[in-house]
Amino acid sequence: MSGRDDGPGRTGPGAALGPGEDVWRVRVDEKACMATGICAGVAPGRFQVRDGASHPTSETAAPAPELVDAAESCPMEAISVTHRATGARIAPEE
């Protein structure tokens, strides 16, 4: 399974989000990031390592388990995933 679906309910990296859909915010603390590339391996297409740090390919995304996995896998806990509307922390777990 590629994780890409261009139909309704899509969750792929390029998925457009409509009004009322859950939206997550993905951030990387560049000062904490060691650019190991684990996030890019766990969530291909969601992160790029450049200039000595990882960067999300999009600051917002539809909910996706690979984003949680990337945040949980980061050895420096440099990745945070929150609910865009509420600010509730999704990953990593505290």
Sine and cosine of phi, psi and omega as CSV:
sin_phi,cos_phi,sin_psi,cos_psi,sin_omega,cos_omega
0.00,0.00,0.75,-0.67,-0.11,-0.99
-1.00,0.02,-0.24,0.97,-0.06,-1.00
0.99,0.16,-0.01,1.00,-0.01,-1.00
-0.95,-0.32,0.76,-0.64,0.02,-1.00
-0.55,-0.84,0.87,-0.49,-0.08,-1.00
-1.00,0.02,0.06,1.00,0.00,-1.00
-1.00,-0.01,-0.08,-1.00,0.03,-1.00
-0.83,0.55,0.58,-0.82,0.00,-1.00
0.98,0.20,0.24,0.97,-0.06,-1.00
-0.89,0.45,0.49,-0.87,-0.01,-1.00
-0.71,-0.70,0.19,0.98,-0.02,-1.00
-0.93,0.37,0.21,-0.98,-0.05,-1.00
-0.83,0.56,-0.53,0.85,-0.03,-1.00
-0.99,-0.16,0.23,0.97,-0.08,-1.00
-0.91,0.42,0.74,-0.67,0.09,-1.00
-0.99,0.11,0.64,-0.77,-0.03,-1.00
-0.96,-0.29,0.76,-0.65,0.01,-1.00
-1.00,-0.04,0.17,-0.99,0.02,-1.00
-0.87,0.50,0.65,-0.76,0.05,-1.00
1.00,0.07,-0.17,0.99,0.03,-1.00
-0.99,0.17,0.53,-0.85,0.10,-0.99
-0.88,0.48,0.67,-0.74,0.02,-1.00
-0.71,-0.70,0.74,-0.67,0.06,-1.00
-0.97,-0.25,0.50,-0.87,0.10,-0.99
-0.96,-0.28,0.75,-0.66,-0.03,-1.00
-0.90,-0.44,0.82,-0.57,0.00,-1.00
-0.73,-0.68,0.47,-0.88,0.09,-1.00
-0.81,-0.58,0.80,-0.60,0.10,-0.99
-0.98,0.19,0.97,-0.23,-0.09,-1.00
-0.90,0.44,-0.47,0.89,0.02,-1.00
-0.95,0.32,-0.53,0.85,0.00,-1.00
-1.00,0.05,-0.43,0.90,-0.08,-1.00
-0.92,0.40,0.71,-0.70,0.05,-1.00
-0.97,-0.24,0.09,1.00,0.05,-1.00
0.84,0.54,0.66,0.75,0.02,-1.00
-0.95,0.32,-0.43,0.90,-0.01,-1.00
0.99,0.11,0.06,1.00,0.02,-1.00
-0.85,0.52,-0.68,0.73,-0.02,-1.00
-0.87,0.50,-0.67,0.74,0.01,-1.00
-0.92,0.40,-0.51,0.86,0.05,-1.00
-0.97,0.25,-0.60,0.80,-0.02,-1.00
-0.97,0.22,-0.58,0.81,-0.04,-1.00
-0.77,-0.63,0.95,0.30,-0.02,-1.00
-0.83,0.56,0.67,-0.74,0.01,-1.00
1.00,0.10,-0.14,0.99,-0.03,-1.00
-0.98,-0.20,-0.37,0.93,-0.02,-1.00
-0.68,-0.73,0.51,-0.86,0.11,-0.99
-0.76,-0.64,0.69,-0.73,0.08,-1.00
-0.99,-0.13,0.86,-0.50,0.04,-1.00
-0.43,-0.90,0.46,-0.89,0.03,-1.00
0.81,0.58,0.57,0.82,0.08,-1.00
0.98,0.21,0.26,0.97,0.03,-1.00
-0.42,-0.91,0.35,-0.94,0.08,-1.00
-1.00,0.08,0.52,-0.85,0.02,-1.00
-0.68,-0.73,0.72,-0.70,0.09,-1.00
-0.92,0.38,0.58,-0.82,0.02,-1.00
-0.95,0.30,-0.35,0.94,0.09,-1.00
-0.53,-0.85,0.68,-0.74,0.00,-1.00
-0.96,0.30,-0.38,0.92,0.04,-1.00
-0.84,-0.54,0.49,-0.87,-0.03,-1.00
-0.38,-0.92,0.41,-0.91,0.17,-0.99
-0.93,0.37,0.50,-0.87,0.03,-1.00
-0.80,0.61,0.73,-0.68,-0.03,-1.00
-0.47,-0.88,0.74,-0.68,-0.04,-1.00
-0.87,0.49,-0.49,0.87,-0.02,-1.00
-0.93,0.38,-0.44,0.90,0.07,-1.00
-0.94,0.33,-0.64,0.76,0.08,-1.00
-0.90,0.45,-0.71,0.70,0.01,-1.00
-0.86,0.50,-0.66,0.75,0.00,-1.00
-0.90,0.44,-0.70,0.71,0.01,-1.00
-0.91,0.42,-0.65,0.76,0.00,-1.00
-0.94,0.33,-0.43,0.90,-0.05,-1.00
-1.00,0.05,-0.26,0.97,-0.06,-1.00
-0.92,0.39,0.87,-0.50,-0.05,-1.00
-0.92,0.39,-0.34,0.94,-0.02,-1.00
-0.97,-0.23,0.01,1.00,-0.08,-1.00
0.78,0.62,0.65,0.76,-0.02,-1.00
-0.99,0.13,-0.25,0.97,-0.04,-1.00
-0.99,-0.16,0.73,-0.68,0.11,-0.99
-0.81,-0.58,0.66,-0.75,0.06,-1.00
-0.84,-0.54,0.85,-0.53,-0.01,-1.00
-0.76,-0.65,0.32,-0.95,0.09,-1.00
-0.98,0.21,0.82,-0.58,-0.10,-0.99
-0.87,0.49,-0.68,0.74,-0.08,-1.00
-0.97,0.26,-0.63,0.78,-0.11,-0.99
-0.98,-0.21,-0.34,0.94,-0.07,-1.00
0.98,0.19,0.04,1.00,-0.01,-1.00
-0.89,0.46,0.71,-0.71,0.00,-1.00
-0.96,0.28,0.76,-0.65,0.02,-1.00
-0.97,-0.26,-0.69,0.72,0.00,-1.00
-0.39,-0.92,0.49,-0.87,-0.08,1.00
-0.96,0.27,0.37,-0.93,0.04,-1.00
-0.92,0.40,0.57,-0.82,0.02,-1.00
-0.99,0.12,0.00,0.00,0.00,0.00
